Every structure is written in structure tokens, then in C-alpha cells.
Amino acid sequence: MRALPIGMLALALCGNAGAAGNAANGKAISEKVCAACHGVDGAKPIAPENPILAGQYRDYLVKALSDYKSGKRANPIMKAFADP
């Protein structure tokens, strides 16, 4: 099973960090941004309506973030993170 670590999700959210390939920066961003709602490792969301990110496939997360950015998936909080 190829799962996307939470740090890689942060890299996907932050285009410049992903382009530079800075995993440490991605991890730092995920610990501040993603962890606020999805838990430190993406495994324990703070509320039941927040999905578990840990164990999700990379392709699924990239598609979800793309859909938030385009407006195909409606969530104003995630759209704000996906837009940049």
C-alpha cells in the first residue's frame, strides 16, 4: 500500500515547497497547518467531520486538493489551503 505521508500532503498544498523538494519544510508546514484539523500525523482529526489523511493514496489526495482548488469540491477552508 502506497500511502502519502502528511508531510508530502503539505508539499502538495504549497507549490513552492514541493517544487524545491524540501521535505523538512513540508513537514513543518503540515505540523502547523494540516495538524490543526487532521491531527499531528493525519490519523486523529480533532472533529468527526474532518477526514483521516493517514493511509490515503497519493493520487486520491492530489485529486481532492485539485478539486478543492477548482471548486469541484466545496469547502471554503480547504479551498483556501489549496488555492495557493
C-alpha positions in Angstrom: 0.0 0.0 0.0 1.5 3.3 -1.1 0.3 5.9 1.4 1.1 9.6 1.3 2.8 10.8 4.5 1.3 14.0 5.9 4.5 15.9 5.0 4.0 15.1 1.4 0.5 16.4 1.6 1.9 19.7 2.8 4.3 19.8 -0.1 1.3 19.3 -2.5 -0.5 22.1 -0.8 2.4 24.5 -1.0 3.6 24.6 -4.6 7.0 26.3 -4.0 8.0 23.9 -1.2 7.1 20.9 -3.4 9.0 22.3 -6.4 12.1 22.7 -4.2 11.6 19.2 -2.9 12.1 20.4 0.7 10.6 17.6 2.8 11.6 19.3 6.1 9.7 22.4 5.1 6.7 20.3 4.1 6.7 18.6 7.4 6.9 21.9 9.3 4.0 23.2 7.3 1.9 20.1 7.9 2.6 20.3 11.6 1.3 23.8 11.7 -1.5 23.8 9.1 -2.8 20.3 8.5 -2.4 19.1 12.0 -4.8 21.8 13.3 -7.7 19.9 11.9 -6.4 16.4 10.9 -4.1 15.6 13.8 -0.4 15.6 14.0 0.1 12.5 11.8 -3.2 12.9 9.9 -4.6 10.0 11.8 -6.6 11.7 14.6 -8.8 14.5 13.4 -10.0 17.0 16.0 -13.6 16.7 14.9 -15.6 13.8 13.3 -16.3 15.7 10.2 -12.6 16.1 9.4 -11.3 13.1 7.4 -8.3 10.9 8.3 -5.5 11.6 5.9 -3.0 9.0 7.1 -3.1 6.0 4.8 -4.8 7.7 1.9 -3.3 7.1 -1.5 -1.3 10.0 -3.0 -3.5 10.1 -6.2 -6.6 10.5 -4.1 -5.2 13.4 -2.0 -3.8 15.2 -5.1 -7.3 14.8 -6.8 -9.1 16.0 -3.7 -6.8 19.1 -3.4 -7.2 19.8 -7.1 -11.0 19.6 -6.8 -10.9 22.0 -3.8 -8.8 24.4 -5.8 -11.1 24.2 -8.9 -14.3 24.4 -6.8 -15.5 21.0 -7.9 -15.4 20.1 -4.2 -17.0 22.7 -2.0 -15.3 23.5 1.3 -14.2 27.1 1.9 -11.5 26.1 4.4 -9.8 23.6 2.2 -10.2 25.8 -0.9 -8.2 28.5 1.0 -5.4 26.0 1.6 -5.5 24.5 -2.0 -5.7 27.9 -3.9 -2.0 28.9 -3.5 
